[in-house]
Amino acid sequence: MTTTTIHDGDRPGRSAGRVRQAMAFTERSFREVSTSWTMLLTIVALAPGMQLLYTSQIDGLSPTMTASWAIGTGTFGAIYICLYVFGYQLASDLEDGRYAAYRSMPISPLSELAGRMFAGVLFATATFALTIAAGVATGGSFGLRGVESIPIVVLAFALTCAAWMIVAVPFVVYAKNERVAEYAVPMIAIAGYILTGLNGITTELSMIEGEVLNYLPNTLPTRLLVYHLVPDAEWTAIGAAPPAAPAGPESVALLGLYALLAIVVGVALFTVVLYERRWW
C-alpha cells in the first residue's frame, strides 16, 4: 500500500508544513500514475489518438478547423483526465481505508486537496499539449492574438482543470467505489463533449444551441482557447458560430467563479466528510 510521508512537526497551522504535505501528495500521485499503464496510456494516447483519427477519416479540413478540433478534443482530454485520475486515486484511498489513518495524522485537508489538484493539472496539461501537437502534425494552424493571450490561456486552462477535478469528489466520496471513479465519472466528460458538438466547436452537431455555449464549463474554456490560439479562424467558416466567440475578461472571470465555487465545495467535503473535522 502506498503511503504519504508526513514530516515530524508538520502541523496544519504551519505554512511550510502544509506546502510539504501538498508536495507529498503531488509526488504520490505521480508515483501511482507512473506504475499504472492504464492511466499512462489514457493521459498520452486518448485525446491525441482521437485527433489523429478524426483528421485521417475526414478530408478537406482547413488548417484553422483542424486546429479548432484539436483544441476541442484537447480540452475534452484534459477534463477527462481531471475526472478520471483525480477520482480514481481518491476512490482507491477510500476503498483501502487510508483515511482512517489520515485522520490520526496532523494532515491538512486543504494540503491534500491542493497536492492532488496540482498533480491533476500537470497530467491534464500533458494531455492537452500532446493533442495540440497532434493537431500541428495533421496540418493545424495555431498562433496567438497577442502577448495578452498567454496569461489568458494559462489561467483559463488551470481554472477549468480545478473546477472539473472537484466535480469528481462528491461522486467518489459518497459512492466510495473505484469502478464508479474509473468508468462512471469520466462519462461526464464524454457526454459533455458529444452533446455540445466537440465542446462547442461544431455548433451544428451540438444538441445545445445559442449563447449558452459561451457559459457552460466545458464549452466556454474551449471556445475561449480557440479564440486566442487560432487567431486566423473565421468562426462561421469553421462551424463554431453562432454564437460569437467569448473574448472579454468576463469569460475568464466566469471560469474563476466556477473554480472558486468548486474549490469551496471540495474543501468542505475533504474536511467534513473525509477528515471528519469542522469545516472552519
N, C-alpha and C positions, 0 to 999 in steps of 0.2 A: 504494500500500500504506500502510495506517495504521500509524504507529509510536508508541511510547510515549516521552515525554520524560523522561529521567533527568538530574537536575541534577548539575553538576560537584560532586564532593566527597561525594556520597551514597554511603555505604558501608553494607553490611548491619549493621554493628555500631553504627550511629548511629540512635537512635530517631527523631530529626527526619527524617533521610533516608528511613527506612522509611515514615514517615507520608506524606511527599511522593510516594514511589513508589506507595504504595497508592492515594492520591488520583488519581495519574496514570492508573492502570489503571481506576479508577472512572469518571473523565472519559471515557476512551477507550470504555468500554462504552456510556455514554450517547450518545456521538457515533455509534457504529456503529448503535445501535438507532434513533436519530433519522433515519438515512438509509436505513432498511430498512422499506418499507411492510408486508412480511410480518410482521416482528417487532412492529411497532407495532400492527397490527390484531389480532395474537394477544393482545397484552397488554390492549388496551382492549375487545376485542369477543368473544373466545371464551367465557369463563365468564359474563360478563354476558348475552350473547346466549342462552346455554343456559338461564339462569334465566328470561329473558323468554319463551323458547319453552315451557319446562315449564309455567309458570303460565298461558299462553294456551291450552294444549292440555288442561289438567286443571281441571275445575270442582269447586267445593266445598272447596278447600283453606282451612284455617283460617289466621288470621294467624300463629300460632306455627309451624304446619307450613310455611308459605311462608318464614318467617324461617329455620327449620332447614334447609330445602332450599337456601336462598341461602348459608348458611354451608358446607354440604357441597360445593356447586358452587364457591363461592369458594375453599375450601381446595384443591379439585382444581385450579382455575385457577392458584393460587399454586404448587403443586407442579409443574404442567405447565410454567409459565414458568421455574421454577428449573432444571428438567431441560433445557428447550429452549434458552433464551437462553444460559445458562451453558455448556452443552455445545456449542452451535453456535459461539459465539465462540472457545472453546478449540480446537475442531477446525479452525476457519479458520486460526488461528495455526500449528497443526501442519502443515496442508497447504501453507501458504505458506512454510514453513521459517523462521519467525521465531525459533524457539528456538535455532537456530544462532547468531543474532546476540545473543539474550538471554544466552546462556551466556558470551559475551565481555564482557558489561557487569556492573558492580557492582550487580546487581539481587538483592534478597532474594526467594527463592521465597515466603516467608511473606507479604511485602508484596503480591506479585502476587495470591496467593490471597485475601488479605483485601480487596484492592481490587475484585476480580471479585465476591466474595461480597457486599460492601456494595451494589454496584450491583444484584445479583440480588435482594437483599431488598427494595430500593426498587421494582423492577419488579413483584415478587410482591405487594407491598403495594398498588400501584396497581390490579392486577387484582382483589385481594380487596375493596378499598374500592368499586370500581365494581360488583362483583357484589352487595355489600350494598346499595348504592344502588338497584340493580335490584330487590332484594328489598323495599326500602321502597316503591318505585314500584308494585309489584304487590301491596301490601297486607300485607307482612310486619310483624310486631310485635317490635321489638327493645328491649333495655333492659340494665341491669346489676344483678347481685345485690347489689353493694355497691362501695364505693370500692376494696376489695382486688381486685376483678375486673379493674381496669385493668392493673396490672402483670402479673397472671397471663396475661391475653390477649396483651399485647405480648410477654412473654417466651416464651410457648408458640408464638406465631406465628414469632418470629425463630428460635427453636431448630429448628422444623420446616423452615423455609427453609434454614437452614445444613446440616442433615442431608441434605436432598434434593438440594441442589446438588452435594454431594460424590458422590452416587450416580452422577452422570453422568461423573465423572472417569475411573474405570477403563475404562469402555466407550470413551470418546473417546481416552484415552492409548494403548490397545492397538489400537484399530481405525484411528485416525488418518484418519478419513473424515467429511466434512461430512454426507454423506447419513445415516450412522448417527446422528449427533448430531441431525439435523433430523427424522428420521422414526422411527427405531427406539427411541431413548432415551425420548422423550416417551410412547411406548406404555406404559411402566411406570406412569405416572400414570393413563392411561386404563384399563388393566387393573385397577389397584387400586380405582379409582372404581366400576367396573362390578361386580367380583367381591365387593365389600364393601357393596353397596347404598348408593350415593351417599356413599362414605366412612364407612359405619357409621351413617347417618341413618335409613335404612329397612331394618330388620333382616330383614324378610320377603323382601326382594329380594337379600339377601346370601347368597353361597354359603359363607360362613364364619360359624359361629354360636358363641354362648357368650361367656365372659369374654374370649376372645382379642381381641374387638373393642375392648377397653379397653387393649390393649397394642401393637397394630400401629402403625407410624409414620405411617400416613395416617389411620386411624380414631381413634386416641387424641386427637390435637390437634383433630380436627373435633368430636368429642363433647364435649371439654373446652370448646371455644369456644361450642358450643350451650348448655351448662350455664350459662356465665357471661353470654352475650349474649341468651339467650331465657329469662329467669327465670320467665316465666309458663307455659312449656311443661310439659305433663303427658306424661312420656316414653312411657307406654303408648299414649296417645291419638295422638301424632304418629308412632308406629311405630318409635321408637328403642329401646324396651325389649322384652325383656331383651337385654343385661344392664343393670344400673343405671348411672346416669351416673358417669363418673370425676370426682371433685370435689376430692380431697385434694391436698396438696403433693407426695405421692409421684408423681402424674401428671406434674407439671412436672419433678420430679427425673428421671423416666424419659426424658422428652424431652431433658433436658440430657445424660443419658448417651448417648443416640443421637447427639446433635450432637457430643459430645466424641469419641466413637469415630470418627465420620465425619471430623472435622477432623484427627485424628491420621493417618488413612489418607490424606487429601488432602494434608497437608503432606509425608508420606513420598513420595507419588507425584510431587508437584511437585519436591521436592528431588532425589530419587534418579533418577527416570526422565526428567523434562523438563530439569532443570538438570545432571544427571549429577554431583551432589555427594554427599558423605556426609551421611546424614540428620541427624546430630547437629551 
